[in-house]
């Protein structure tokens, strides 16, 4: 059985506050294969590691970084995270916005080689933009958008995403685990597209996905649990 990759979602976010220096250190300490995190940009042009569009009911892109730090001192800059993780672990970088793709990639390449990180996004255009300038970078199309404007059309495009995959030039697809039904994995296998599934925290589901050859990677808030389950499955005594 090919070894499944375990990605720590926003660091080891079940153990401590997500997208923080501490959560990244814990993810490294428990031998995660990669760390997933989110990038946003402040009003004064600082790339930060933060998931939500708002903080204290104020939009991140309308605040300067100094103001954000005054609200929450644990929010790191992208550069701080790159300095922390360089040479220790690979990265799964989610772009939460567009129009800053080039800036983020250039910063990543100052610290990491092209094969040491991937870029993911719900935004098809962002992935296409990246692949046009950096064809060797691996990019993944995220599926499972929360509260889309048109629920039916969006869900259909996620359950049957392969036209989008071609147009966005995505190398792999990243569906939420709830999308893995109605033959999704079979379609992905026939299209020869690797599947990275998010965010899987239930023990039984993690075990099932570890045993499913159609899934390449598991993204989880509980990398410590997933890694221990992987060791159980792959140990000689389990056969």
N, C-alpha and C positions, 0 to 999 in steps of 0.2 A: 504493500500500500504506500502510495506517495505521501510524504509527510505534509500534513495540512499546516498552513501558516496561521498563527494566532496574532491578531492585531489588537492592541490595547486601545479601546475607544476613549479618546480624549485623555489618554494616560490610563492608569489603573483607577478609573473613576468610581469604582465601588468601594475603594479603600480610603479615598481622600477626595478633596474637591477637584473637580474636573478641570482640564486645561490649565494646570498650574505646574510650577517647577516640581513640587512634591509629587504630583500624580505621575509625572514623567519619570522621575527618579525611581518610584515604586515599580513602574512598568518595566524599566530596565532591570531592576533588581530581581524581578520574578521571571526573567528570561523571555519576555515577549519577543516575537520576531520583528514586529514593527509597532510604531505608535501612530494612531490617527489623531489629527487635530484640525481645528478650523481657523481660517485666517480672515480677518476683517481689517479695514483701513480707517484710521481716525481722520478727523477734519484737518489736522495738520500733517497728514501724509505718513503716519507711522503705522506699519503693519503689526497687528497684535493677534494674539492667540485667544480667541473668544468665539463662542457659538452664537449667542443671541443677537438679534438686530438691535435690541434695546437694552439699556441698563438704567434702572430707576426711572422707567418711562421716557427716557431720552434716547434718541437714535445715536448709535455709536459714531456714524459718519458726520454727526453734527457736533461732536465733542472733541476737544483736543486731548492728547494722551495724558497730559498732566491732570486734566479734570477727571478722566476715567480712573487714574491711579488714586485720586483723592476719594473716589467712591468705593473702589475695591483695589487695594494695594497688591493683591495676589495675581492680577492679570499681567502676564508677561508679553514682551514684544516678540515678534517672530525671530529676530536676531538672537535674543537671549536663549530661545529654545534651540536654535541651530547650534549655538556655541555649546550648550549643555549636551546635546545628543551626538554631535560630530564624532565619528569613529566608534560609537557605542551601539547604535541601533539604526535601522532603516525607518523611513518615514512615509506616511500616507497623508498627504496634505490636501485638505478640502478647501476649495475656494468658495466662499459664501457670496461673493459679489463678482462683477465683471469689470473690465477696463483696467485691471491691475495685474493681469496675468504675467506680462513681461517682467514687471518689477519683482514679483514674487519668485519667478523662475531664476532670474539673475542672482537674487540673494541666495537662493538655495544652492546654486552652482558655485557660489563662493566657498561653501562649506562641504558640499556633497557631490559625488559623481552622479552621472545621469542614471546609473543602475542602482543607486542607493535610496531612491525615493520615487513615489508615484504621485500623480495629481488626480483628484477626483472632484466631480462637481455635478449638481443637478442641471447646470446650464450647458446645453449642447454646444452653444456658440463658443464658450470659453475653451472647451476641449478642442474644438476645431482650430481655434486661434493658436493654441499651444502647439498642436501637431504640425501646423503649417510652418512654424519657425523652429521647432525642436522635434523632428520626426522620430528620433530614437527614444524620446521620453515615453514611458507608459502612462496612459491616462484611462480613467474608469468613469463610466456614466452611472451616476447615482439614481436609483429608482425607489419610489415610496415617499413622494413629497407629501408633507403634512398639510392638510387643509388647502388643497389646490383650488383655484378659482372655478374650474370646471371639472368636477370630480369624475364623472363618467369618462370623458375624453382622456383625461390624464391617466386614469387607472388602465384604460385600454392600451394607451401608449406605453405603459409600464409593463403590462402583462405580455404585450407583443411589441418589444422595443427595437426590433432589429433594423428597421428602416432608420430609426434615430441613431442606432449604433454605427451604421455605415456612414450616415451624414456627419456625425460628430467625430468620426475616425477613432472611436473608443477601442482600446485594446482588450478591455474586460468590462463586465457589468457588475454593478453593486446594488442588488435588490435588498429591500427590507425582507426579513424572513417571512412575513405574512404574504408576500407575493409568490412564494414558492409553492404554487398550486396550479391547477388547471393545465398541467403539463409544462410549466415554465422551464424546469431543469432539462427536460427532454428536448425542448426547442433550442435551448442554449447549447446543449451537447451537439445537436445536429449542425448548428451554425459554428461550432468549434470556438465558442466564446467562453473563456474562464469566468466563473461565478465567485464573487466575494460577497458573502452575505452579512448583513448588519441587522440590528445589534442584538446578538444572541446571548441571553443571560440565564436561561432556564437549563438546568443540568441535563435533563433528558434530551432537550433539543440539541444542546452542544454535542452530546454523545452520538445522537443520530446523524448530525451533520458531519462529524468526524469520520463516520463510517460510510458516508455517501461519496462515491468516487467522482460525482459530477460537481462537487463543491471544492474549490481550491483553497479558499481562505475564510476564516471566521473572525468577525469583528465583534468584540465583546467588552463590556464594562468590567468583566471578571477574568482577566487574563490568567490570574493565578489558578483559578478553577479549571479553565480550559486547558492550560498546560499540564496540570496534574491528570486530567482525563485523557489527554493525548498520550501521556507516558504510560498510563494503564493499558490503553488500546494497543500501543506499539511495542510494549514489553514482551519478550519471548514467552513469559509465563501466562500471558493472556491468550495465547494461540492454542 
